[in-house]
Amino acid sequence: MSRLALFASLLLVALDTPALAAGPAAAVQSEIANISKSIDGVVGVAAWRLDGRGQRVLVNADQQYPMASTFKVPIAATVLSQVDKGRLKLDQLVAIDPNMIVDSEGLAETFHHPGVSVSVENLLELMLTVSDNTATDTLEKLVGGPAVVTQWVHDQGITGLRVDRDTAGMIRDFYGLPPGPSFPASLEAGLKANPSLEDKGDKPDRAFDNDPRDTTSPTAMAELLERIYTGKALSPASTNLLREIQERNTTGKARLRARLPQGTIVAEKTGTIGGTVNNVGVITLPNNAGKLIVAVFIKKSSRSVEERERVIADIGRALYDYYLFEAP
């Protein structure tokens, strides 16, 4: 069956799916709904062309989802907005507080002793390419905290996205960790008191999944990406820097880019915690066909991370093909 015929057949399913919009995009939205049936939980998608041509693809796109590490996109944008205003400098060295070390690839794995200072630009690189949690929390504190990030997003005219905690705070709340003088100390105390916490990392948690803090709708995240990548949020230099760093991301190989043609350029950020697996970014279509904004969020899923990643990969390919070959 041709892809166009498949879209036509799936349109019949869309008629009984209230979460999907009508119009030319209904068929691919229905295909995404069918792809999503392979796992439990809730899958939300928002996608459209960066140039505004054609129709948006929206599936459960106005629901709220835990951002996990995709919240690093608005943090990075807030940092660069302060660079644009002269409040921060890219080559400005920032001391890393040992009490703010959060386990992840990057600083926590490399530096085991006090006395580390890293430039703002290198912190951005670590935060967005390897999802370094220590770099993230250091930058969030540097710009003034979560409320400043949320206010910057709202100043862009975007609602439905809020930042309330740092990475350490999110992880503490997810695992129910006790307070302590530092995150490493509280993590060690929590695991000592309850060793089974180590098995919780990729399983859904009702309280965390229903917490309104640090959540976004797929539409809000996609609108933020649109503001950034059309040059409406940041200076040209900051926009290009953010794009270049996101294109160097190393954490999304099994998600949006997994089923795309080799060499496809994707500027992206992933997020993973509990029943949540996310991927947001901008895909460059071939032959000067433009760029595609994509935000895919999965919440409340008990399936393996690998199964959830395959759903994102399949959705990414469906969107790529639709906007390249079928979209008006």
Phi, psi and omega in degrees: 000133178291160180297324179295320178294323178297317178300319182296318180291325181287340178301328179297324179292324184299332182297336180256015184243096187295340182284351186257143178276157177274175177108188184302332183276358186300323183293314180290329175296321177292322176299318178297319177299320178292319176302320184291340181292345182288348176229161173275184182090193183237130179249127178239138184222136168225128180209143173195166179290142179296329181277359176084357180287147176080188185258151174286146171257119185227123177227116183049038193275350180255002173284159178266139181228144172302131182285330190051222187284357173292347177292351178288341176294306177296330176295314179299317180295322178295318176302311183292330176294325178285331171296315179301327182272358179084006179282331177231160175236144181298327181268008179292127180276136181238125179288136178268114179288121180304331180286351180257007178295128176234129184305129173177170175297143179119232186300316184297326181279336189262319186248119185250004183226153177297161176106030182250131172232138184227143180290158178302317181296319178290328175295319176299316180300313180295318183297320188264337183265325179239007179059044181294117183288325179293316176300320180299308183293328177295316180291320180299318177294322182298322182278349177122003176102176184302321183297325179293319179296313179299319180296321178298318178298314180295327177295340175279000181084018184252126173248167179089008175224127181220142176244124187238337185223173167267180182298316179302319180295318178298315182292320176304312184292322180297316183270354183065040184284147179286157175293157180197175181292340179204162178297314179304321180292318181290325178294315180298318180294319180296316180291326178294321181284329183214086183300337182292348179300333181297335182272359187272346194304327183245024180245146180293153178226119188303314183296317181292317182295332181263001179286126181287347183289145176053050179235165175211159164270151174305322179298316181296317179296319179295322178294324176296315178299320179297315179301317182292309190280350172263005176078016182271345185256329187226166175294161177304320181295316180290322177299314180295320179297314180298316179300313182298319179293316181295331176290341178268007180306140181247359189261359188247023187297333182261007185248239188308318187278351191298322183252009178277156179305143180304135180092355178298132181273124178231120173263112196216169170214137178255170175205139183211127169194135177056234179275012184253131169222123186231161171202126179228150178167194182232123180260131175270118179282153183284167173057039178057032180277003176101191182239151185236120175278132179222132172227115180239125180233137174235131178227159172062029181259134177263359178288163182297157177302320181298320178294320179293321178296323179296324177298315178298318179298316180293321177295317178303317180291321178299317179292318179302311182293319181298309184287337178278322189245331191246332187294141178291000000 
